[in-house]
């Protein structure tokens, strides 16, 4: 049976990928695990936070996304991203201009975040239909001074910054503009394309972490907000209950999702951040974010039962929260 587009199913990760990890080393404090986006390697008195992500579903801003999406993973550990190693794979007939556009986007994004691009690889690759950029991001923090996606506790409030489907909205508005002109105005499409400016959660994560009230953080990427909530619950071995009406969805995102008949909660969502916070301190985090003009909302809470994953819909009906099998970006791009 063929695998679905995007991330491979969690059962295959556990059955195959996580059973083939080479030797065990004492320096590896956090290794591969479902829902955990970074490794933690202790080096002397410091902890090295390392993450890797490819950009495969975007075209026009692929270099910008390669830096920001990887930086987001490091920031969710409460650590500033510092170093990037990249692998740029170009289609066989790509020209010098393509390499220049991608590299200049990466350079600009890295400078904005204070990141050094320290190495990597660039080639033309047989069989590719469009460019792919894979990034490996690293950050350094004091030993043990970080959080993971798996640190949530029963009763913790779940906070979501910004809105659902940010990255997917920007990708579809840019790469499917001609189709979307049937439903969205020029002004709406321009606003949707500018969602790229919200992709970074580095500021969100560092502000929240510095309050001292954060137990866990995770950034929604493939699978959207719904997928990331599942990953966070998996990693923390908890249940979760969320309220659909509290999850912000921008009008441009709604219109694009209606056009392609996809779910905004299952649309790739880099740019928003999920935070598990002490119940008594959740409002302190939302207030700290608001002071820096970052909107956020308490959208639910974690529950003790591992199998209790539910959502109360806007209609008031409570139902099981389904685990996304594939990101809805792929459904839209296939149309």
C-alpha positions in Angstrom: 0.0 0.0 0.0 1.4 3.4 -1.0 2.1 5.9 1.8 0.1 9.2 1.9 1.7 12.5 0.9 3.7 14.3 3.6 4.6 12.9 7.0 4.5 9.1 7.2 1.9 7.6 9.6 2.9 7.4 13.2 2.6 3.6 13.3 5.2 3.2 10.6 7.5 5.6 12.4 7.3 3.4 15.5 7.4 0.1 13.6 10.3 0.9 11.2 12.0 4.3 11.6 12.4 4.3 15.4 13.8 0.8 15.4 16.7 1.8 13.1 18.7 4.4 15.0 22.3 3.3 15.1 24.1 3.1 18.4 23.0 4.6 21.7 25.2 7.4 23.1 25.1 8.8 26.6 25.2 12.4 25.3 21.8 12.0 23.6 19.3 13.2 26.2 16.3 13.5 23.9 16.2 11.3 20.8 13.6 10.4 18.1 10.1 10.2 19.5 6.6 10.8 18.2 5.6 14.4 18.5 9.1 15.6 19.5 10.7 17.7 16.8 14.2 18.2 18.2 17.0 16.2 19.6 18.9 17.3 22.7 22.6 16.5 23.0 24.5 17.4 26.1 28.0 18.9 25.5 29.8 19.8 28.6 27.7 22.4 30.5 25.5 23.2 27.5 22.7 21.4 25.7 22.7 21.4 21.9 19.1 21.5 20.5 19.0 20.1 16.9 16.1 19.8 14.4 15.6 19.0 10.7 12.7 19.8 8.3 12.3 19.8 4.5 10.2 22.3 2.6 8.5 20.4 -0.2 5.0 21.9 -0.8 6.0 25.5 -1.5 7.6 27.2 -4.5 7.7 31.0 -4.4 9.1 31.4 -0.8 10.9 28.0 -0.3 14.1 29.6 0.9 12.4 31.8 3.4 10.3 28.9 4.8 13.4 26.6 5.0 14.9 29.0 7.6 11.8 29.9 9.5 10.2 26.5 9.8 13.4 25.0 11.1 14.0 27.9 13.5 10.5 27.4 14.9 11.3 23.9 16.0 14.3 25.1 18.0 12.4 28.0 19.6 9.6 25.6 20.8 12.3 24.2 23.2 12.7 27.7 24.7 16.0 28.1 22.8 17.1 30.7 20.3 18.1 29.2 16.9 21.7 30.0 16.0 23.1 27.7 13.2 21.7 26.3 10.0 23.0 23.6 7.7 21.0 23.3 4.5 20.6 20.9 1.5 19.2 22.5 -1.6 17.9 20.1 -4.3 17.1 21.6 -7.7 15.3 20.1 -10.7 17.6 19.1 -13.5 16.7 22.1 -15.7 17.0 24.7 -13.0 19.0 27.7 -13.8 21.4 30.0 -11.9 18.5 32.4 -11.1 16.6 29.7 -9.2 19.6 29.0 -7.0 20.1 32.7 -6.5 16.4 33.3 -5.4 16.5 30.5 -2.9 19.8 31.4 -1.4 19.0 35.1 -1.1 15.7 34.3 0.6 17.6 32.1 3.1 20.2 34.8 3.6 17.6 37.4 4.4 15.6 35.2 6.7 18.7 34.0 8.6 19.9 37.6 9.1 16.5 38.6 10.5 16.7 35.9 13.1 20.4 36.2 13.9 21.2 32.8 12.4 24.5 31.7 10.7 24.2 29.4 7.7 27.3 27.3 8.4 27.3 24.7 5.6 25.4 22.3 3.5 25.0 21.0 0.0 23.4 22.2 -3.3 22.8 20.0 -6.4 20.5 19.4 -9.4 18.7 16.2 -8.8 17.2 13.8 -11.4 13.5 13.2 -11.1 12.5 16.4 -9.2 9.6 18.4 -10.4 10.4 21.4 -8.2 13.0 22.5 -5.7 13.3 20.9 -2.3 15.2 22.5 0.6 16.1 20.5 3.7 17.4 22.4 6.8 19.1 21.3 10.0 18.9 23.9 12.6 20.8 24.1 15.9 20.6 26.2 19.1 22.6 26.2 22.3 21.3 26.6 25.8 22.3 26.0 29.4 22.3 22.3 30.2 18.8 21.2 30.9 17.2 24.6 30.4 14.5 23.7 27.8 11.1 22.3 27.4 9.8 19.7 24.9 6.4 19.0 23.3 6.1 16.1 25.8 6.1 18.0 29.0 2.4 18.9 29.3 0.6 17.9 32.5 -3.0 16.9 33.2 -5.0 20.1 33.8 -2.6 22.3 31.8 -4.3 25.0 29.7 -3.6 24.8 26.0 -2.8 28.2 24.4 -2.7 28.9 20.6 -1.0 32.0 19.2 -2.1 33.8 16.1 -4.5 31.6 13.9 -4.9 28.3 12.2 -3.5 27.4 8.7 -1.1 30.4 8.4 1.5 28.7 6.2 -1.0 26.8 4.1 -2.9 30.0 3.4 0.2 31.8 2.2 1.3 28.8 0.1 -2.0 28.4 -1.7 -2.5 32.1 -2.2 1.0 32.2 -3.9 1.1 29.0 -5.8 -2.6 28.7 -6.7 -3.4 32.4 -7.3 -4.9 31.8 -10.7 -7.4 29.3 -9.4 -8.3 31.4 -6.3 -9.1 34.5 -8.3 -12.4 32.8 -9.0 -13.3 33.2 -5.3 -11.0 35.8 -3.7 -10.5 39.5 -4.6 -7.0 40.9 -5.5 -6.9 42.5 -2.0 -7.8 39.3 -0.3 -5.1 37.3 -2.2 -2.5 40.0 -1.4 -3.3 39.8 2.3 -3.2 36.0 2.2 0.2 35.9 0.5 1.5 38.3 3.2 0.7 35.6 5.8 4.3 34.6 5.2 5.4 37.5 7.4 3.8 35.7 10.4 5.5 32.3 9.9 8.1 32.8 12.6 7.2 31.7 16.2 10.6 32.5 17.6 9.4 35.6 19.4 6.2 33.8 20.6 8.1 30.9 22.1 10.8 32.9 23.8 8.3 35.3 25.4 6.2 32.4 26.7 9.2 30.4 27.9 10.6 33.4 29.9 7.4 33.6 32.0 8.6 30.4 33.7 5.0 29.0 33.4 5.4 26.8 30.3 5.5 23.0 30.6 5.5 22.2 26.8 5.5 23.9 23.4 4.9 22.7 19.9 4.5 24.4 16.5 1.8 23.1 14.1 3.3 22.2 10.8 2.1 19.3 8.6 -1.3 18.1 9.8 -2.2 21.6 11.0 -3.4 22.6 14.4 -5.3 19.4 14.8 -2.3 17.2 14.0 0.0 19.2 16.3 -2.4 18.9 19.2 -2.5 15.2 18.7 1.3 15.1 18.6 1.6 17.1 21.8 -0.9 14.8 23.5 0.9 11.7 22.2 4.3 13.0 23.4 2.9 13.9 26.8 0.9 10.7 27.1 -2.3 12.7 27.9 -5.8 13.3 26.6 -6.9 16.7 25.4 -10.1 18.7 24.9 -10.4 21.7 22.7 -13.1 24.2 21.7 -13.4 25.0 18.0 -14.9 28.4 18.6 -11.8 29.6 20.5 -9.4 28.7 17.6 -8.9 31.8 15.5 -9.2 31.3 11.7 -8.6 34.4 9.5 -11.2 35.2 6.9 -8.7 34.7 4.0 -7.9 31.2 5.4 -11.6 30.4 5.6 -12.3 31.5 2.0 -9.4 29.5 0.6 -10.4 26.4 2.6 -14.0 26.8 1.4 -12.7 27.0 -2.2 -10.7 23.8 -2.0 -13.1 22.1 0.4 -10.5 21.5 3.1 -10.4 21.8 6.9 -8.4 24.9 8.2 -7.6 22.9 11.4 -5.8 20.3 9.2 -3.9 22.8 7.0 -0.2 23.3 7.5 0.1 26.0 10.2 3.7 27.2 10.7 3.3 30.6 12.3 1.1 29.5 15.2 2.4 28.1 18.5 0.8 25.6 20.9 1.7 26.2 24.6 0.9 24.0 27.6 0.8 26.2 30.6 0.2 25.9 34.4 -3.6 26.6 34.8 -2.9 29.4 37.2 -0.4 31.1 34.9 -2.0 30.8 31.4 -3.5 34.3 31.5 0.0 35.6 32.4 1.4 34.1 29.2 -1.4 35.5 27.0 -0.9 38.9 28.6 2.9 38.8 28.0 2.3 37.9 24.3 -0.3 40.6 23.9 2.2 43.2 25.1 4.3 42.3 22.0 1.2 42.4 19.7 1.0 38.6 19.5 -2.6 37.4 19.7 -3.3 34.2 21.6 -6.2 32.3 23.1 -6.7 29.5 25.6 -8.3 26.9 23.3 -8.5 23.9 25.6 -6.8 21.8 28.3 -5.0 18.5 28.7 -6.8 15.6 30.4 -5.5 12.6 32.3 -6.9 9.9 30.0 -4.6 9.0 27.1 -7.5 8.1 24.8 -9.6 11.2 25.6 -9.0 13.5 22.5 -12.2 15.5 21.9 -13.4 18.8 20.4 -16.5 20.8 21.1 -17.7 22.2 17.8 -19.1 25.7 17.3 -22.6 24.0 17.3 -22.0 22.9 20.9 -21.7 19.2 20.0 -18.7 17.4 21.4 -17.0 14.6 19.3 -13.8 12.8 19.0 -10.9 14.8 17.6 -9.7 12.9 14.6 -6.0 12.4 13.9 -5.2 13.9 10.4 -3.9 11.2 8.1 -2.4 13.8 5.7 -2.2 17.5 5.5 -5.0 19.2 3.6 -2.4 21.3 1.7 -1.8 18.2 -0.4 -5.5 17.8 -1.2 -5.7 21.4 -2.4 -2.5 21.2 -4.5 -3.9 18.1 -6.2 -6.9 20.0 -7.5 
